[in-house]
Amino acid sequence: MSTVARFQIDHVRFLDPQGEILAPLPDFAHDATALLPLYRAMYLTRTFDAKAIALQRTGKLGTFASALGQEAIGVGVASAMQAEDVLFPSYREHAAQLLRGVTMAESLRYWGGDERGSDFAGPRSDFPICVPIATQVCHAAGAAYAFKLRREARVAVCFLGDGASSKGDFYEGMNFAAVWQAPLVLIVSNNQWAISVPRSAQTSSATLAQKAIAAGIEGCQVDGNDVVAVRHVARQAIDKARAGGGPSVIEALTYRLGDHTTADDASRYRDPALVQEQWSFEPLTRLRNHLLRLGAWGKEQEEALAHDCSEAVNAAVEDYLATPPPQTAAMFEHLHAALPKALEAEREMALRFAPPSGGDHG
């Protein structure tokens, strides 16, 4: 018997939970001015997140998926992308979307049931939020292959959760991209829960990153609460894909501090003590402590940031609430070149019972 191959999965982390440096920092992280935008983006995401939940609880927004505790993954990855790259989000990536140029008002419109919220004014090529599990991987693999065929220096960056890494779409899309050496980077946000199913009940793999081995591509694991590490690893994978080096899988370890969505009650299946323990690993405090040690942050800056983020979020909410609701007929538009007869009857019925305003928020 002989060994034909050996594999290993590396884990990357630069800052510990207290913000102390554990390993030599990548070049960008030596400059506090490069770290401050990352902290501000995470803070804005958390402020927006809390406001969106409040809107849902008061009937002004539909079901919302919180990114509480996962801000470093979206911000770290999006900050490593170039404008011409294309983002394929699941439903918990507003940190990445906001940094890519999606407005908070657009995001609120989407979660309020208005598909016009997916018509981004900024990143026109980025894909809309994907609620079905793992189907966005196939979309991203196809787009990445198109980039290669067109000889475009672009990369498809696709987010999925730990539960999605057990779906066939994930394996099929990853395998397709690997065979064709397409410029695809898969970000597996391992927040330990697929709704109420814990990571331990989803797969017996020691890591989720090692699933890349089956496709013959590179996989690594990163501390998803360390935004420096996330940005560093994402930039390496994206640059490699852009240079023709093929796809990669990044498993970002984190923890979902909130409910799965506002339609969920995680206290029914999670030990509150465990959740409380995980708060000591959350990403904002980690980077803030590091900035404090660098002398690049303080109480005045924190208070000013809190005020600015609150003002920006409130302005977005006002914009969202002032948006005239879509007309009832809109749900029948843009689906078919010619509306089928069966849908014509449904359209007429819908218009007959439509409210005068055409709809409302929430």
C-alpha positions as CSV (number, residue, x, y, z in Angstrom):
1,M,0.0,0.0,0.0
2,S,1.2,3.5,-0.8
3,T,-0.1,7.0,-0.1
4,V,-1.2,8.8,-3.3
5,A,-2.1,12.2,-1.7
6,R,-2.1,14.1,1.5
7,F,-4.0,17.2,2.4
8,Q,-4.2,19.8,5.1
9,I,-6.4,22.7,6.0
10,D,-4.9,25.8,7.4
11,H,-6.6,28.1,9.9
12,V,-5.8,31.8,9.7
13,R,-6.2,34.3,12.5
14,F,-4.3,37.5,13.3
15,L,-6.2,39.1,16.2
16,D,-7.4,37.2,19.3
17,P,-10.8,37.9,20.8
18,Q,-9.3,40.7,22.9
19,G,-7.7,42.4,19.8
20,E,-4.1,41.3,20.6
21,I,-1.9,40.5,17.7
22,L,-1.2,36.8,17.3
23,A,0.8,36.7,14.1
24,P,2.6,39.2,11.8
25,L,-0.1,41.4,10.3
26,P,-0.6,41.6,6.5
27,D,0.7,44.8,5.0
28,F,-2.7,46.7,4.9
29,A,-3.3,46.1,8.6
30,H,-0.2,48.0,9.6
31,D,-2.0,51.2,8.6
32,A,-4.8,52.2,11.0
33,T,-6.3,54.3,8.3
34,A,-6.9,51.0,6.3
35,L,-8.6,49.4,9.3
36,L,-10.9,52.3,10.3
37,P,-13.2,51.9,7.2
38,L,-13.6,48.3,8.1
39,Y,-14.7,49.1,11.7
40,R,-17.1,51.8,10.5
41,A,-18.6,49.4,7.9
42,M,-19.2,46.7,10.6
43,Y,-20.6,49.3,13.0
44,L,-23.0,50.6,10.3
45,T,-24.1,47.1,9.5
46,R,-24.9,46.4,13.1
47,T,-26.8,49.6,13.5
48,F,-28.8,48.9,10.4
49,D,-29.4,45.3,11.5
50,A,-30.9,46.4,14.8
51,K,-33.2,49.0,13.1
52,A,-34.4,46.4,10.6
53,I,-35.4,44.1,13.4
54,A,-37.2,46.9,15.1
55,L,-39.1,47.7,11.9
56,Q,-40.1,44.1,11.5
57,R,-41.3,43.9,15.1
58,T,-43.5,46.9,14.6
59,G,-45.0,45.6,11.3
60,K,-43.1,47.9,9.0
61,L,-40.9,45.2,7.4
62,G,-41.2,41.6,6.4
63,T,-39.2,38.7,7.7
64,F,-35.5,39.8,8.2
65,A,-32.3,37.7,8.5
66,S,-30.0,39.3,11.0
67,A,-26.2,39.3,10.5
68,L,-25.5,40.0,14.1
69,G,-22.0,38.6,14.9
70,Q,-21.1,37.9,11.3
71,E,-20.3,41.5,10.2
72,A,-16.6,40.8,9.8
73,I,-17.2,38.2,7.1
74,G,-19.2,40.4,4.8
75,V,-17.0,43.5,5.3
76,G,-13.8,41.5,5.1
77,V,-14.7,39.8,1.8
78,A,-16.3,42.8,0.2
79,S,-13.3,45.0,1.0
80,A,-11.1,42.5,-0.8
81,M,-13.2,42.6,-4.0
82,Q,-12.8,45.0,-7.0
83,A,-15.7,46.9,-8.4
84,E,-15.9,44.8,-11.5
85,D,-16.2,41.5,-9.5
86,V,-19.7,40.1,-8.9
87,L,-21.2,39.3,-5.6
88,F,-23.6,36.3,-5.2
89,P,-25.2,36.7,-1.7
90,S,-27.4,34.4,0.2
91,Y,-29.8,36.2,2.6
92,R,-27.5,37.4,5.4
93,E,-24.9,39.4,3.5
94,H,-26.1,43.0,3.9
95,A,-22.6,43.8,5.4
96,A,-21.0,42.9,2.1
97,Q,-23.9,44.5,0.0
98,L,-23.7,47.8,1.8
99,L,-20.0,48.0,1.3
100,R,-20.4,47.1,-2.3
101,G,-22.8,50.1,-2.8
102,V,-26.3,48.7,-2.2
103,T,-28.1,51.4,-0.2
104,M,-29.8,50.7,3.1
105,A,-33.1,52.0,1.6
106,E,-32.8,49.4,-1.2
107,S,-32.2,46.6,1.3
108,L,-35.2,47.7,3.3
109,R,-37.4,47.7,0.2
110,Y,-36.4,44.2,-0.5
111,W,-37.1,43.0,3.0
112,G,-40.3,44.9,2.9
113,G,-41.5,42.8,0.0
114,D,-40.7,45.2,-2.8
115,E,-38.6,43.6,-5.5
116,R,-37.5,47.0,-6.7
117,G,-35.1,46.8,-3.8
118,S,-33.1,44.4,-5.9
119,D,-32.6,46.9,-8.7
120,F,-29.4,48.3,-7.2
121,A,-28.4,51.7,-8.3
122,G,-24.8,51.0,-7.4
123,P,-23.4,47.5,-8.1
124,R,-25.4,46.8,-11.2
125,S,-23.9,43.4,-11.9
126,D,-24.2,42.0,-8.4
127,F,-26.9,39.4,-8.0
128,P,-29.9,39.9,-5.7
129,I,-30.4,38.1,-2.4
130,C,-30.9,34.4,-2.8
131,V,-33.2,32.7,-0.3
132,P,-33.2,29.2,-1.7
133,I,-30.3,27.2,-0.2
134,A,-27.2,26.9,-2.2
135,T,-28.7,27.6,-5.7
136,Q,-26.6,30.7,-5.9
137,V,-23.5,28.5,-6.1
138,C,-24.6,27.2,-9.5
139,H,-25.4,30.8,-10.7
140,A,-21.9,31.9,-9.5
141,A,-20.1,29.0,-11.2
142,G,-21.9,29.8,-14.4
143,A,-21.0,33.5,-14.2
144,A,-17.4,32.7,-13.4
145,Y,-17.2,30.4,-16.4
146,A,-18.6,33.2,-18.6
147,F,-15.9,35.6,-17.3
148,K,-13.3,33.0,-18.3
149,L,-14.7,32.5,-21.8
150,R,-14.9,36.3,-22.3
151,R,-11.3,36.7,-20.9
152,E,-12.6,39.2,-18.4
153,A,-10.5,39.9,-15.3
154,R,-13.5,39.4,-13.0
155,V,-14.2,37.1,-10.1
156,A,-17.5,35.7,-8.9
157,V,-17.7,35.7,-5.1
158,C,-20.4,33.6,-3.6
159,F,-21.6,33.4,0.0
160,L,-23.4,30.4,1.5
161,G,-24.0,29.1,5.0
162,D,-22.8,25.9,6.7
163,G,-26.0,24.1,6.0
164,A,-25.8,25.0,2.3
165,S,-22.4,23.2,2.1
166,S,-24.3,20.0,2.5
167,K,-26.5,20.6,-0.6
168,G,-25.9,19.1,-4.0
169,D,-25.9,22.5,-5.6
170,F,-22.7,23.4,-3.6
171,Y,-20.8,20.3,-4.7
172,E,-22.0,20.5,-8.3
173,G,-21.2,24.2,-8.7
174,M,-17.8,23.8,-7.0
175,N,-16.9,20.8,-9.1
176,F,-17.9,22.6,-12.3
177,A,-15.8,25.6,-11.5
178,A,-12.9,23.4,-10.5
179,V,-12.9,21.4,-13.7
180,W,-13.0,24.5,-15.8
181,Q,-10.7,26.5,-13.5
182,A,-13.3,29.3,-13.4
183,P,-12.6,32.4,-11.3
184,L,-14.9,31.6,-8.4
185,V,-14.4,32.1,-4.6
186,L,-16.9,30.3,-2.3
187,I,-17.3,31.8,1.2
188,V,-18.9,29.4,3.6
189,S,-20.1,31.4,6.6
190,N,-20.0,28.7,9.3
191,N,-22.2,30.3,12.0
192,Q,-22.7,26.8,13.6
193,W,-26.5,26.6,12.9
194,A,-28.6,25.8,9.9
195,I,-31.8,27.2,11.4
196,S,-32.2,24.9,14.4
197,V,-29.7,22.2,13.2
198,P,-26.3,22.4,14.8
199,R,-23.1,22.1,12.8
200,S,-22.4,18.7,14.5
201,A,-25.6,17.3,13.1
202,Q,-25.0,18.5,9.6
203,T,-21.7,16.8,8.7
204,S,-19.0,14.7,10.2
205,S,-16.2,16.6,8.4
206,A,-13.6,18.0,10.7
207,T,-13.9,21.3,8.7
208,L,-16.1,22.6,6.0
209,A,-13.1,23.9,4.1
210,Q,-11.9,20.4,3.4
211,K,-14.9,19.8,1.2
212,A,-12.8,21.7,-1.4
213,I,-10.4,18.7,-1.5
214,A,-13.1,16.6,-3.2
215,A,-13.1,19.1,-6.1
216,G,-9.3,19.3,-6.3
217,I,-9.2,22.9,-5.3
218,E,-7.7,24.9,-2.4
219,G,-9.7,25.2,0.8
220,C,-8.8,27.1,4.0
221,Q,-10.4,28.1,7.3
222,V,-10.4,31.6,8.7
223,D,-11.5,33.1,12.0
224,G,-14.6,34.8,10.7
225,N,-14.7,37.2,13.7
226,D,-11.3,38.6,12.7
227,V,-11.9,41.1,9.9
228,V,-8.2,41.4,9.2
229,A,-7.8,37.7,8.6
230,V,-11.0,37.5,6.5
231,R,-9.9,40.3,4.3
232,H,-6.4,38.9,3.9
233,V,-7.6,35.4,3.0
234,A,-10.3,36.7,0.7
235,R,-7.9,38.9,-1.1
236,Q,-5.5,36.0,-1.7
237,A,-8.2,33.8,-3.1
238,I,-9.7,36.6,-5.3
239,D,-6.3,37.6,-6.7
240,K,-5.5,33.9,-7.4
241,A,-8.8,33.5,-9.2
242,R,-8.3,36.7,-11.2
243,A,-4.9,35.5,-12.3
244,G,-6.2,32.2,-13.7
245,G,-5.4,30.1,-10.6
246,G,-9.0,28.7,-10.3
247,P,-11.6,28.6,-7.6
248,S,-11.2,28.3,-3.8
249,V,-13.3,27.6,-0.8
250,I,-13.0,29.7,2.4
251,E,-14.7,28.6,5.6
252,A,-15.2,31.5,7.9
253,L,-15.8,30.4,11.5
254,T,-18.3,32.6,13.4
255,Y,-21.5,32.3,15.4
256,R,-25.0,33.4,14.8
257,L,-25.7,35.6,17.8
258,G,-29.4,36.3,16.9
259,D,-32.3,34.2,15.7
260,H,-32.1,32.6,12.3
261,T,-34.6,35.2,11.1
262,T,-37.3,37.3,12.8
263,A,-39.6,34.3,12.2
264,D,-37.4,32.1,14.4
265,D,-37.1,31.8,18.2
266,A,-33.6,30.4,18.8
267,S,-34.2,30.1,22.6
268,R,-36.2,27.0,21.8
269,Y,-33.2,25.1,20.7
270,R,-30.1,26.9,21.9
271,D,-28.6,27.2,25.4
272,P,-28.6,31.0,26.3
273,A,-25.4,30.5,28.3
274,L,-23.7,29.3,25.1
275,V,-24.9,32.3,23.2
276,Q,-23.7,34.6,25.9
277,E,-20.3,33.0,25.9
278,Q,-20.0,33.6,22.1
279,W,-20.4,37.3,22.6
280,S,-16.8,37.4,23.9
281,F,-15.7,36.5,20.3
282,E,-17.8,39.0,18.3
283,P,-15.9,41.0,15.7
284,L,-16.5,44.7,16.5
285,T,-15.0,44.6,20.0
286,R,-12.0,42.7,18.7
287,L,-11.1,45.3,16.1
288,R,-12.0,48.2,18.4
289,N,-9.6,47.0,21.0
290,H,-6.9,46.7,18.5
291,L,-7.5,50.2,17.2
292,L,-7.5,51.5,20.8
293,R,-4.1,49.9,21.4
294,L,-2.8,51.6,18.2
295,G,-4.1,55.0,19.5
296,A,-6.3,55.3,16.5
297,W,-9.6,55.3,18.3
298,G,-11.2,56.6,21.4
299,K,-14.5,57.5,23.1
300,E,-15.1,60.7,21.1
301,Q,-14.7,58.8,17.8
302,E,-16.9,56.0,19.0
303,E,-19.7,58.5,20.0
304,A,-19.4,60.3,16.7
305,L,-19.6,57.1,14.7
306,A,-22.7,56.0,16.7
307,H,-24.4,59.3,15.9
308,D,-23.5,59.2,12.2
309,C,-24.6,55.6,11.8
310,S,-27.9,56.3,13.6
311,E,-28.5,59.4,11.4
312,A,-27.7,57.5,8.2
313,V,-30.0,54.5,9.1
314,N,-32.8,56.8,10.1
315,A,-32.6,58.6,6.8
316,A,-32.7,55.3,5.0
317,V,-35.8,54.3,6.9
318,E,-37.5,57.6,6.1
319,D,-36.7,57.0,2.4
320,Y,-38.0,53.4,2.6
321,L,-41.2,54.4,4.3
322,A,-41.8,57.2,1.9
323,T,-41.5,55.0,-1.1
324,P,-44.8,54.5,-2.9
325,P,-45.7,50.8,-2.8
326,P,-45.5,48.8,-6.0
327,Q,-48.6,48.4,-8.0
328,T,-50.4,45.1,-7.8
329,A,-49.9,44.5,-11.5
330,A,-46.1,44.5,-11.0
331,M,-46.0,40.9,-9.8
332,F,-47.2,39.8,-13.3
333,E,-44.7,41.9,-15.2
334,H,-41.2,40.9,-16.4
335,L,-41.9,37.2,-16.1
336,H,-42.9,36.2,-19.6
337,A,-42.6,37.8,-23.1
338,A,-46.3,37.3,-23.4
339,L,-48.4,36.6,-20.2
340,P,-50.0,33.1,-20.4
341,K,-53.8,32.9,-20.5
342,A,-54.0,31.4,-17.1
343,L,-52.1,34.3,-15.6
344,E,-54.1,36.8,-17.4
345,A,-57.2,35.7,-15.4
346,E,-55.2,35.8,-12.2
347,R,-54.0,39.3,-13.1
348,E,-57.5,40.5,-13.6
349,M,-58.7,39.0,-10.3
350,A,-55.7,40.6,-8.5
351,L,-56.5,44.0,-9.9
352,R,-60.1,43.7,-9.0
353,F,-59.3,43.2,-5.3
354,A,-56.2,45.4,-5.1
355,P,-56.2,48.2,-2.5
356,P,-56.4,51.7,-4.0
357,S,-52.7,52.3,-3.1
358,G,-51.6,49.1,-4.7
359,G,-50.1,47.7,-1.5
360,D,-48.3,48.8,1.6
361,H,-45.1,48.2,3.5
362,G,-44.9,45.0,5.5
